[in-house]
């Protein structure tokens, strides 16, 4: 049987399954995730033009594919929706989760602009109240779908089997590969060569998978992962990228497909990997 920690950080299935059933549970989740996602990938990639509303619908639908797959898998094998990290945990970790993307991303953009490898977009402006309200709300809603799957189900499932390092790496790699169809076959990149974009994106995603896994396991809360994911998307895609003008090689350095964020995420991963004994 799995041993439950006294601090309540781990969430263990009520009735332990044998290894065969555990493997089948994992396979079921992954198959459902990629099958559901394939329909959205096909619609997205094959569309000649996508309106802003269609884009939002596609993003929301795609990001909920892992979550729906996790909910179905949990119901099939356990007849309940427990074990996915519904508890809140300590608020200090939620605050850390909210701010973490700024801590690892902002230095990248500041260095790029300071070294004149990019330029500050002085014309960037928004109607800030509706901009913040909509983008943060939509980001949280969409991120929750992914994180119920990736951290709520997959990371916890793998942690119980292969520990923190293995769970962080495997979850991060699967999470990265899940994005590949859109990076390769659509416009989900920022203009750098595909191979370069794939490498940097994969390193970044695996890197931030470590703090997200640490927070999920430490707190028993999927909400921490939701906050990191949503604020990562908001600050990088909606604020920092538009604020930074390309002066030649900028798109090789910033954003989710740049070397700068890949390096920052790697440093962040190392910091949280060293804290794995504190889980």
Secondary structure per residue as TSV (DSSP state, phi and psi in degrees):
chain	resnum	aa	ss	phi	psi
A	1	X	-	360.0	151.3
A	2	X	-	-70.8	144.8
A	3	X	-	-98.1	128.0
A	4	X	-	-92.0	132.9
A	5	X	-	-71.0	146.6
A	6	X	T	-70.7	-21.1
A	7	X	T	-82.6	0.7
A	8	X	S	76.6	11.4
A	9	X	-	-72.2	-32.9
A	10	X	-	-91.7	148.1
A	11	X	-	-120.5	112.6
A	12	X	-	-109.3	138.2
A	13	X	-	-53.0	143.5
A	14	X	S	-62.5	-40.4
A	15	X	S	-116.4	108.2
A	16	X	-	-59.2	140.1
A	17	X	-	-102.0	154.8
A	18	X	-	-75.1	170.9
A	19	X	H	-60.5	-38.2
A	20	X	H	-61.8	-45.4
A	21	X	H	-69.2	-34.5
A	22	X	H	-64.0	-43.2
A	23	X	H	-64.0	-39.7
A	24	X	H	-65.8	-37.4
A	25	X	H	-62.3	-43.6
A	26	X	H	-64.9	-44.9
A	27	X	H	-62.4	-41.1
A	28	X	H	-59.4	-47.4
A	29	X	H	-58.8	-47.4
A	30	X	H	-66.6	-42.1
A	31	X	H	-63.2	-46.9
A	32	X	H	-61.1	-43.0
A	33	X	H	-58.7	-49.0
A	34	X	H	-75.7	-30.6
A	35	X	H	-67.4	-49.9
A	36	X	H	-58.9	-44.9
A	37	X	H	-64.4	-33.2
A	38	X	H	-60.5	-33.5
A	39	X	H	-65.7	-41.6
A	40	X	H	-70.4	-42.3
A	41	X	H	-55.0	-46.7
A	42	X	H	-62.5	-46.9
A	43	X	H	-62.1	-42.5
A	44	X	H	-67.0	-49.6
A	45	X	H	-69.9	-36.7
A	46	X	H	-81.9	-14.8
A	47	X	-	-70.4	130.6
A	48	X	S	-73.3	-40.7
A	49	X	-	-137.8	143.1
A	50	X	-	-126.4	122.0
A	51	X	-	-72.6	167.0
A	52	X	H	-60.9	-40.9
A	53	X	H	-65.0	-44.5
A	54	X	H	-60.1	-40.9
A	55	X	H	-60.4	-43.5
A	56	X	H	-63.8	-40.4
A	57	X	H	-64.8	-44.3
A	58	X	H	-62.1	-44.0
A	59	X	H	-62.1	-48.0
A	60	X	H	-63.1	-44.4
A	61	X	H	-63.6	-44.1
A	62	X	H	-65.4	-43.0
A	63	X	H	-70.6	-17.4
A	64	X	T	-91.8	-5.3
A	65	X	H	-59.8	-48.2
A	66	X	H	-62.2	-37.0
A	67	X	H	-65.5	-45.9
A	68	X	H	-64.3	-40.2
A	69	X	H	-61.4	-40.4
A	70	X	H	-66.8	-42.2
A	71	X	H	-62.5	-44.7
A	72	X	H	-63.8	-44.8
A	73	X	H	-61.2	-43.5
A	74	X	H	-62.7	-42.1
A	75	X	H	-66.6	-40.3
A	76	X	H	-65.2	-44.3
A	77	X	H	-94.5	-20.5
A	78	X	H	-127.8	-9.6
A	79	X	S	61.1	24.5
A	80	X	S	-157.9	173.9
A	81	X	-	-112.2	21.6
A	82	X	T	-74.2	167.8
A	83	X	T	81.3	8.0
A	84	X	S	-104.5	4.6
A	85	X	-	91.8	37.2
A	86	X	B	-75.1	-18.6
A	87	X	S	-66.5	154.6
A	88	X	-	-79.4	-43.8
A	89	X	-	80.5	-174.9
A	90	X	-	-72.8	135.6
A	91	X	H	-61.2	-30.6
A	92	X	H	-60.3	-31.7
A	93	X	H	-76.8	-30.1
A	94	X	H	-67.5	-40.2
A	95	X	H	-63.3	-44.6
A	96	X	H	-59.2	-42.5
A	97	X	H	-61.8	-39.9
A	98	X	H	-65.3	-38.6
A	99	X	H	-91.5	-18.1
A	100	X	H	-54.6	-44.7
A	101	X	H	-58.5	-34.5
A	102	X	H	-66.3	-39.8
A	103	X	H	-64.6	-37.0
A	104	X	H	-95.0	-19.0
A	105	X	H	-96.9	-41.5
A	106	X	H	-56.4	-43.0
A	107	X	H	-57.4	-32.8
A	108	X	H	-61.8	-48.1
A	109	X	H	-69.6	-37.8
A	110	X	H	-63.3	-42.7
A	111	X	H	-65.7	-44.1
A	112	X	H	-59.8	-44.6
A	113	X	H	-71.6	-40.4
A	114	X	H	-62.7	-36.2
A	115	X	T	-88.0	4.9
A	116	X	T	59.1	33.5
A	117	X	S	-89.6	-3.3
A	118	X	E	-159.4	168.9
A	119	X	E	-126.8	148.5
A	120	X	E	-74.7	129.2
A	121	X	-	-83.4	96.5
A	122	X	T	-71.5	-13.7
A	123	X	T	-92.0	-1.6
A	124	X	-	-67.4	120.9
A	125	X	-	-151.8	153.4
A	126	X	-	-143.2	157.5
A	127	X	-	-79.0	91.9
A	128	X	H	-62.7	-39.6
A	129	X	H	-63.7	-54.1
A	130	X	H	-67.0	-32.8
A	131	X	H	-60.8	-50.2
A	132	X	H	-65.6	-45.6
A	133	X	H	-61.0	-49.4
A	134	X	H	-70.2	-49.7
A	135	X	H	-65.2	-39.3
A	136	X	H	-71.6	-42.7
A	137	X	H	-62.1	-48.6
A	138	X	H	-63.0	-40.4
A	139	X	H	-62.5	-42.0
A	140	X	H	-65.8	-43.4
A	141	X	H	-62.6	-45.6
A	142	X	H	-68.6	-44.0
A	143	X	H	-63.0	-34.7
A	144	X	H	-59.1	-40.1
A	145	X	H	-58.8	-49.6
A	146	X	H	-63.5	-43.5
A	147	X	H	-74.4	-26.2
A	148	X	I	-58.0	-37.1
A	149	X	I	-80.2	-57.3
A	150	X	I	-69.9	-52.2
A	151	X	I	-96.1	-40.3
A	152	X	I	-61.1	-47.0
A	153	X	I	-98.9	-60.4
A	154	X	I	-66.6	-50.2
A	155	X	I	-61.0	-45.4
A	156	X	H	-63.0	-42.8
A	157	X	H	-60.4	-46.7
A	158	X	H	-71.6	-35.8
A	159	X	H	-59.6	-39.7
A	160	X	H	-67.2	-19.0
A	161	X	H	-102.6	-45.3
A	162	X	H	-127.2	8.3
A	163	X	H	84.1	179.4
A	164	X	H	-64.8	-50.2
A	165	X	H	-61.6	-48.1
A	166	X	H	-63.1	-42.7
A	167	X	H	-63.8	-41.3
A	168	X	H	-65.2	-45.5
A	169	X	H	-64.7	-49.9
A	170	X	H	-66.7	-44.3
A	171	X	H	-59.8	-44.6
A	172	X	H	-62.0	-41.9
A	173	X	H	-66.5	-44.1
A	174	X	H	-63.9	-41.9
A	175	X	H	-60.7	-41.8
A	176	X	H	-66.0	-48.4
A	177	X	H	-60.5	-34.2
A	178	X	H	-59.6	-26.7
A	179	X	H	-85.7	-15.5
A	180	X	H	-55.9	-43.8
A	181	X	H	-54.7	-40.8
A	182	X	H	-75.0	-32.7
A	183	X	H	-67.9	-41.5
A	184	X	H	-79.7	-42.0
A	185	X	H	-108.8	-4.1
A	186	X	S	-129.8	-161.7
A	187	X	S	-96.8	21.4
A	188	X	-	-83.4	66.3
A	189	X	S	-163.4	179.2
A	190	X	-	-120.7	28.0
A	191	X	S	102.5	-11.5
A	192	X	S	-75.6	161.2
A	193	X	-	-53.9	146.8
A	194	X	H	-57.9	-45.8
A	195	X	H	-61.7	-45.0
A	196	X	H	-60.2	-44.7
A	197	X	H	-61.9	-43.9
A	198	X	H	-62.9	-43.5
A	199	X	H	-64.1	-50.3
A	200	X	H	-64.5	-41.8
A	201	X	H	-63.3	-43.3
A	202	X	H	-63.6	-44.8
A	203	X	H	-60.9	-43.3
A	204	X	H	-63.4	-46.8
A	205	X	H	-65.6	-43.6
A	206	X	H	-63.9	-38.5
A	207	X	H	-60.8	-49.8
A	208	X	H	-76.2	-12.4
A	209	X	H	-64.5	-28.2
A	210	X	H	-67.9	-53.4
A	211	X	H	-63.6	-34.3
A	212	X	H	-66.4	-40.6
A	213	X	H	-66.5	-41.8
A	214	X	H	-60.4	-47.1
A	215	X	H	-66.1	-40.0
A	216	X	H	-61.9	-46.6
A	217	X	H	-75.0	-40.1
A	218	X	H	-61.0	-42.2
A	219	X	H	-98.4	-18.0
A	220	X	-	69.7	18.1
A	221	X	B	-120.0	125.0
A	222	X	H	-75.5	-16.3
A	223	X	H	-66.9	-29.9
A	224	X	H	-61.1	-45.4
A	225	X	H	-64.8	-38.3
A	226	X	H	-59.6	-44.3
A	227	X	H	-64.9	-45.2
A	228	X	H	-59.6	-48.2
A	229	X	H	-63.2	-48.2
A	230	X	H	-65.3	-43.4
A	231	X	H	-72.7	-31.0
A	232	X	H	-58.6	-52.2
A	233	X	H	-62.1	-41.9
A	234	X	I	-66.0	-55.2
A	235	X	I	-66.9	-40.8
A	236	X	I	-78.1	-50.8
A	237	X	I	-79.5	-36.6
A	238	X	I	-99.3	-19.3
A	239	X	I	-120.5	-64.1
A	240	X	I	-66.5	-44.1
A	241	X	H	-62.4	-49.7
A	242	X	H	-63.6	-25.5
A	243	X	H	-77.4	-10.8
A	244	X	E	-116.8	116.8
A	245	X	E	-85.2	143.1
A	246	X	E	-77.8	124.1
A	247	X	-	-112.3	15.6
A	248	X	S	138.3	-63.5
A	249	X	S	-112.9	9.9
A	250	X	G	-57.8	-41.6
A	251	X	G	-70.3	-10.1
A	252	X	G	-83.5	-11.2
A	253	X	T	-112.7	-36.5
A	254	X	S	-105.6	174.8
A	255	X	S	74.3	-179.8
A	256	X	T	-69.9	-12.1
A	257	X	T	-115.1	15.0
A	258	X	S	-105.0	158.6
A	259	X	H	-69.2	-29.5
A	260	X	H	-62.8	-47.9
A	261	X	H	-71.1	-32.3
A	262	X	H	-61.3	-42.3
A	263	X	H	-66.4	-44.9
A	264	X	H	-62.2	-40.8
A	265	X	H	-66.9	-35.4
A	266	X	H	-64.8	-41.9
A	267	X	H	-63.5	-42.7
A	268	X	H	-61.5	-41.1
A	269	X	H	-61.1	-43.2
A	270	X	H	-62.8	-41.8
A	271	X	H	-59.9	-47.0
A	272	X	H	-76.3	-28.7
A	273	X	H	-63.2	-38.9
A	274	X	H	-68.8	-18.7
A	275	X	T	-94.3	9.2
A	276	X	G	-63.5	-25.9
A	277	X	G	-71.0	-14.3
A	278	X	G	-89.5	2.1
A	279	X	-	-70.3	360.0
